[in-house]
Amino acid sequence: MTVTETRPQAPAAPELTHREILEILVGLLAALFTAMLSSTIVSNALPTIIADLEGSQTQYTWVLTASLLATTVSTPIWGKLSDLMSKKLLVQLAISLFVVGSALAGMAHNVPFLIGARVLQGLAMGGLMALAQAIIGAAIPPRDRGRYSGYMGAVMAVATVSGPLIGGVIVDTSWLGWRWCFYVCVPLAVISLVILQKYLHLPLFKREVKVDYVGAVLISITASLPLLWVTFAGHDFDWISWQSVLFVGGTILFGILTVMVENRVREPLVPLKVVRQRTTALAIVASMAVGVAMFGSALFLGQYFQVARGYSATEAGLLTIPMMLGSFIGSVGAGQMVTRFGKWKRYLIAGGVLLTAGLGILGTIDHTSPYWYVGLGMLFMGIGMGMMMQNLVLAVQNTVDVSEIGASSASVAFFRSLGGAVGVAVLGAVLATRVKDLLIEGLLHGPGGAAAAAKLQQGGSDGTSLLDVNHLPPQLAELVRQSYGDATGRIFLIAAACALVSLIAVLFIKEIPLRRTVAKLDEPIELD
């Protein structure tokens, strides 16, 4: 007689009700919203902050880079720890670190102290991003996870886009001051801590805690080197120089060492057997392109509206609402459809098409483009970003057991953050170079332009004084606006090429039916 039997890989846990899941999500999404908000809220406020603290251009860059760097390198570490220890304990620790880091950032009286507080915030953000994915993966079966992941994607997208708007309002409101860009995140984080303490109860699969310390150091170095390279290249040294060779060579060397170590240790931070799977590998490629769109869109569009079109920080935030609306619609709508019909690949493909189309439209804008045209590009980009971001994580989570959900989810988030950070830095460098070329070209056509152009060339790529357009002579101010407006399209064309790569990647992802259990079950085996 032939009998079909399935063998569970992890103990079966009682399924949570819809009410119980929503109670957990309220606290989890509140924490995630504050974390994502803190990473973008300073983008419109930074000029005011650096001026008040009497900082330099290098310090200006590091206030952003330090937080993003800490988030990127800590994400896989938090993800692996969530597979070995209590997810509830870890998320409470991450929220507590975030509260402390935000309070310290608000109290900063010099830029080095602010950078240190931003590093602490970044470490906490890495934990919250990794743990939010891991907790959802451990609490909800993949077949029902679509709509809940859609809520998470919507929160991340709204926080990313609304951050510059909130920061602009705070800076433009004189009685608040820039310190409230950091203080505003604290109350919501504390509320989320209380809610999770009361409602978050997940089964703990007891395992021997063995942390891969060598892997943690190697991953941190491997992720840090390219971020540091694109931060300093073009400013402190040329892109093609011996310093660049050292950074790139060091990245390759430490990357090889990381793979060797992670392939041998018992509990790797980044499980290579998961990364080598076709679904995960393609999802990582696609996520890196999504990261460029997610992290770069708010930053460069905010600069486009303020510098090239002359809007205030608050107005610039309001003008990006089509992108926020699109992200919300794409994330929640695709999540609901995935849960209802159980199919997810079609939404990844549709999201890839819309993301590429939206970025392609933005790639053709200049300083005279009508707002409806820019808004259309933002809407398409937002919908595509929302449809892809969480469904890529869902596709990976569906292929692994609950015992590896943290590390696998964190791997996707890690590469998304890394790709976004490196991509944004490169796009920023391309923008600065293009603006400088257009300014020189414009100056040469004006009276006394040769001397002014020569002076600009000697000043290198640092054009921060030109960003204060309202205090420039009228003719120069108009030239600066035109240069920034005309240069912005080029960086979105590059981002569109990245989105096309993500579309090609998701086309080759194999759609695996979403399982209805949290734990992964083996394929049925025939017993004789």
FENHUHU-V563827 format. One record per residue. N is the residue number from 0. SS is DSSP state (alpha for helix, beta for strand, coil for the rest). OMEGA is omega in whole degrees, -180 to 180 (* if undefined). BURIAL is 1 if it has 24 or more other C-alpha atoms within 12 Angstrom, else 0. Layout:
n->{N:N}
ss->{SS:SS}
omega->{OMEGA:OMEGA}
burial->{BURIAL:BURIAL}
//
This chain:
n->{0:1:2:3:4:5:6:7:8:9:10:11:12:13:14:15:16:17:18:19:20:21:22:23:24:25:26:27:28:29:30:31:32:33:34:35:36:37:38:39:40:41:42:43:44:45:46:47:48:49:50:51:52:53:54:55:56:57:58:59:60:61:62:63:64:65:66:67:68:69:70:71:72:73:74:75:76:77:78:79:80:81:82:83:84:85:86:87:88:89:90:91:92:93:94:95:96:97:98:99:100:101:102:103:104:105:106:107:108:109:110:111:112:113:114:115:116:117:118:119:120:121:122:123:124:125:126:127:128:129:130:131:132:133:134:135:136:137:138:139:140:141:142:143:144:145:146:147:148:149:150:151:152:153:154:155:156:157:158:159:160:161:162:163:164:165:166:167:168:169:170:171:172:173:174:175:176:177:178:179:180:181:182:183:184:185:186:187:188:189:190:191:192:193:194:195:196:197:198:199:200:201:202:203:204:205:206:207:208:209:210:211:212:213:214:215:216:217:218:219:220:221:222:223:224:225:226:227:228:229:230:231:232:233:234:235:236:237:238:239:240:241:242:243:244:245:246:247:248:249:250:251:252:253:254:255:256:257:258:259:260:261:262:263:264:265:266:267:268:269:270:271:272:273:274:275:276:277:278:279:280:281:282:283:284:285:286:287:288:289:290:291:292:293:294:295:296:297:298:299:300:301:302:303:304:305:306:307:308:309:310:311:312:313:314:315:316:317:318:319:320:321:322:323:324:325:326:327:328:329:330:331:332:333:334:335:336:337:338:339:340:341:342:343:344:345:346:347:348:349:350:351:352:353:354:355:356:357:358:359:360:361:362:363:364:365:366:367:368:369:370:371:372:373:374:375:376:377:378:379:380:381:382:383:384:385:386:387:388:389:390:391:392:393:394:395:396:397:398:399:400:401:402:403:404:405:406:407:408:409:410:411:412:413:414:415:416:417:418:419:420:421:422:423:424:425:426:427:428:429:430:431:432:433:434:435:436:437:438:439:440:441:442:443:444:445:446:447:448:449:450:451:452:453:454:455:456:457:458:459:460:461:462:463:464:465:466:467:468:469:470:471:472:473:474:475:476:477:478:479:480:481:482:483:484:485:486:487:488:489:490:491:492:493:494:495:496:497:498:499:500:501:502:503:504:505:506:507:508:509:510:511:512:513:514:515:516:517:518:519:520:521:522:523:524:525:526:527}
ss->{coil:coil:beta:beta:beta:coil:coil:beta:coil:coil:coil:coil:coil:coil:coil:coil:coil:alpha:alpha:alpha:alpha:alpha:alpha:alpha:alpha:alpha:alpha:alpha:alpha:alpha:alpha:alpha:alpha:alpha:alpha:alpha:alpha:alpha:alpha:alpha:coil:coil:coil:coil:coil:alpha:alpha:alpha:alpha:alpha:alpha:alpha:alpha:coil:coil:coil:alpha:alpha:alpha:alpha:alpha:alpha:alpha:alpha:alpha:alpha:alpha:alpha:alpha:alpha:alpha:alpha:alpha:alpha:alpha:alpha:alpha:alpha:alpha:alpha:alpha:alpha:alpha:alpha:coil:coil:alpha:alpha:alpha:alpha:alpha:alpha:alpha:alpha:alpha:alpha:alpha:alpha:alpha:alpha:alpha:alpha:alpha:alpha:alpha:alpha:coil:coil:coil:coil:alpha:alpha:alpha:alpha:alpha:alpha:alpha:alpha:alpha:alpha:alpha:alpha:alpha:alpha:alpha:alpha:alpha:alpha:alpha:alpha:alpha:alpha:alpha:alpha:alpha:alpha:alpha:alpha:alpha:coil:coil:alpha:alpha:alpha:alpha:alpha:alpha:alpha:alpha:alpha:alpha:alpha:alpha:alpha:alpha:alpha:alpha:alpha:alpha:alpha:alpha:alpha:alpha:alpha:alpha:alpha:alpha:alpha:alpha:alpha:alpha:alpha:coil:coil:coil:coil:coil:coil:coil:alpha:alpha:alpha:alpha:alpha:alpha:alpha:alpha:alpha:alpha:alpha:alpha:alpha:alpha:alpha:alpha:alpha:alpha:alpha:alpha:coil:coil:coil:coil:coil:coil:coil:coil:coil:coil:coil:coil:coil:alpha:alpha:alpha:alpha:alpha:alpha:alpha:alpha:alpha:alpha:alpha:alpha:alpha:alpha:alpha:alpha:alpha:alpha:alpha:alpha:beta:coil:coil:coil:beta:coil:coil:coil:coil:alpha:alpha:alpha:alpha:alpha:alpha:alpha:alpha:alpha:alpha:alpha:alpha:alpha:alpha:alpha:alpha:alpha:alpha:alpha:alpha:alpha:coil:coil:coil:coil:coil:coil:coil:coil:coil:alpha:alpha:alpha:alpha:coil:coil:alpha:alpha:alpha:alpha:alpha:alpha:alpha:alpha:alpha:alpha:alpha:alpha:alpha:alpha:alpha:alpha:alpha:alpha:alpha:alpha:alpha:alpha:alpha:alpha:alpha:alpha:alpha:alpha:alpha:alpha:alpha:coil:coil:coil:coil:alpha:alpha:alpha:alpha:alpha:alpha:alpha:coil:alpha:alpha:alpha:alpha:alpha:alpha:alpha:alpha:alpha:alpha:alpha:alpha:alpha:alpha:alpha:alpha:alpha:alpha:alpha:alpha:alpha:coil:coil:coil:alpha:alpha:alpha:alpha:alpha:alpha:alpha:alpha:alpha:alpha:alpha:alpha:alpha:alpha:alpha:alpha:alpha:alpha:coil:coil:coil:coil:coil:coil:coil:coil:alpha:alpha:alpha:alpha:alpha:alpha:alpha:alpha:alpha:alpha:alpha:alpha:alpha:alpha:alpha:alpha:alpha:alpha:alpha:alpha:alpha:alpha:alpha:alpha:alpha:alpha:alpha:coil:coil:coil:coil:alpha:alpha:alpha:alpha:alpha:alpha:alpha:alpha:alpha:alpha:alpha:alpha:alpha:alpha:alpha:alpha:alpha:alpha:alpha:alpha:alpha:alpha:alpha:alpha:alpha:alpha:alpha:alpha:alpha:alpha:alpha:alpha:alpha:alpha:alpha:alpha:alpha:alpha:alpha:alpha:alpha:alpha:alpha:coil:coil:coil:coil:alpha:alpha:alpha:alpha:alpha:alpha:alpha:alpha:alpha:alpha:coil:coil:coil:coil:coil:alpha:alpha:alpha:alpha:coil:alpha:alpha:alpha:coil:coil:alpha:alpha:alpha:alpha:alpha:alpha:alpha:alpha:alpha:alpha:alpha:alpha:alpha:alpha:alpha:alpha:alpha:alpha:alpha:alpha:alpha:alpha:alpha:alpha:alpha:alpha:alpha:alpha:alpha:alpha:alpha:alpha:alpha:alpha:coil:coil:coil:coil:coil:coil:coil:coil:coil:coil:coil:coil:coil:beta:coil:coil:coil:beta:beta:beta:coil}
omega->{-180:-178:176:-178:174:-178:179:177:179:179:179:180:178:-178:178:176:179:180:-179:179:180:178:177:-175:-179:179:-177:-179:175:179:-179:180:-180:180:179:180:-177:-179:-177:-174:-177:-173:179:-176:-173:179:179:-178:-177:178:-179:-179:178:-179:-179:178:178:178:176:-180:-175:175:176:-174:-176:-180:-179:179:180:178:-176:-174:-177:-175:-180:179:176:-178:180:178:-180:175:-175:-174:180:178:180:179:-178:-179:175:178:-179:179:179:177:-179:179:-180:180:180:180:179:179:179:-179:-174:177:170:-173:177:177:178:179:178:178:178:175:178:175:-179:176:180:-180:176:178:-177:180:-180:-175:178:177:-177:-179:177:179:-179:-175:-171:176:-178:-177:-180:-170:-173:-175:179:175:177:176:-179:178:179:179:180:-179:-179:180:-180:-176:-176:180:178:179:-180:178:179:178:-179:-179:-179:178:-169:-175:177:-178:-173:-178:179:171:178:-178:-175:-179:-172:-176:-179:178:179:178:179:179:180:-178:-179:177:-177:-168:-175:178:-180:175:180:177:-174:177:177:-179:-179:-175:179:-176:179:178:180:-180:-178:179:180:179:-178:-180:-176:-174:179:178:178:-179:-177:176:-175:-178:-178:178:-178:175:-178:176:176:-176:180:177:178:178:179:-179:-179:178:178:178:180:-178:-179:175:178:178:179:179:-180:-179:-177:179:-174:-174:-177:-179:-178:177:175:-177:-175:179:176:-179:-178:179:-175:-178:-178:-178:180:178:178:178:-179:-177:179:178:177:178:178:-180:-175:-176:-174:-173:-177:-178:-174:177:176:179:180:-178:-177:-174:-174:-175:172:179:176:-180:179:180:179:177:180:-178:178:-180:178:178:178:179:178:179:179:-180:-178:-177:-178:-179:179:178:179:-179:178:180:-177:-173:178:179:-176:-175:-178:-179:173:-180:179:178:178:179:-178:179:179:-180:-179:179:176:177:179:178:-179:-177:173:-175:179:-175:178:-175:-178:-180:177:179:178:177:178:-180:179:-180:-180:179:-180:179:180:-179:-174:-165:-176:180:174:177:179:180:179:-179:-179:-177:-176:178:-179:-180:179:-173:-178:-177:-179:178:-179:179:178:179:-180:-178:175:179:-179:178:179:-178:180:-179:180:179:179:179:176:178:178:179:-179:-180:-179:178:-180:179:-179:178:179:179:179:-180:-178:-179:-179:179:-179:-175:-177:-179:180:179:178:179:179:179:179:-180:178:-176:-178:-180:-175:-180:180:-179:178:-169:-175:-179:178:172:-173:-178:179:179:179:178:178:179:180:-178:179:-180:-178:-179:-175:-178:-177:-177:177:173:176:178:178:176:176:179:177:176:179:178:178:-180:-177:176:-178:176:178:-179:177:-180:-179:-179:-177:178:177:178:179:178:177:173:179:179:-178:177:-179:*}
burial->{0:0:0:0:0:0:0:0:0:1:0:0:0:0:0:1:0:0:0:0:1:1:1:1:1:1:1:1:1:1:1:1:1:1:1:1:1:1:1:1:1:1:1:1:1:1:1:1:1:1:0:0:0:0:1:0:1:0:1:1:1:1:1:1:1:1:1:1:1:1:1:1:1:1:1:1:1:1:1:1:1:1:1:1:1:1:1:1:1:1:1:1:1:1:1:1:1:1:1:1:1:1:1:1:1:1:1:1:0:1:1:1:1:1:1:1:1:1:1:1:1:1:1:1:1:1:1:1:1:1:1:1:1:1:1:1:1:1:1:1:1:1:1:1:1:1:1:1:1:1:1:1:1:1:1:1:1:1:1:1:1:1:1:1:1:1:1:1:1:1:1:1:0:0:0:0:1:1:1:1:1:1:1:1:1:1:0:1:1:1:1:1:1:1:1:1:1:0:0:1:1:1:1:1:0:0:0:0:0:0:1:1:0:1:1:1:1:1:1:1:1:1:1:1:1:1:1:1:1:1:1:1:1:1:1:0:0:0:0:0:0:0:0:1:0:0:1:1:0:1:1:0:0:1:1:0:0:1:1:0:1:1:0:0:0:0:1:1:1:1:1:1:1:1:1:0:0:1:1:1:1:1:1:1:1:1:1:1:1:1:1:1:1:1:1:1:1:1:1:1:1:1:1:1:1:1:1:1:1:1:1:1:1:1:1:1:1:1:1:1:1:1:1:1:1:1:1:1:1:1:1:1:1:1:1:1:1:1:1:0:0:1:1:1:1:1:1:1:1:1:1:1:1:1:1:1:1:1:1:1:1:1:1:1:1:1:1:0:1:0:0:0:0:1:1:1:1:1:1:1:1:1:1:1:1:1:1:1:1:1:1:1:1:1:1:1:1:1:1:1:1:1:1:1:1:1:1:1:1:1:1:1:1:1:1:1:1:1:1:1:1:1:1:1:1:1:1:1:1:1:1:1:1:1:1:1:1:1:1:1:0:1:1:0:0:0:0:0:0:0:0:0:1:0:0:1:0:0:0:0:1:1:1:1:0:1:1:1:1:0:0:0:0:0:0:1:1:1:1:1:1:1:1:1:1:1:1:1:1:1:1:1:1:1:1:1:1:1:1:1:1:1:1:1:1:1:1:0:1:1:1:0:1:1:1:0:1:1:1:1:1:0:0:0:0:0:0:0}
//
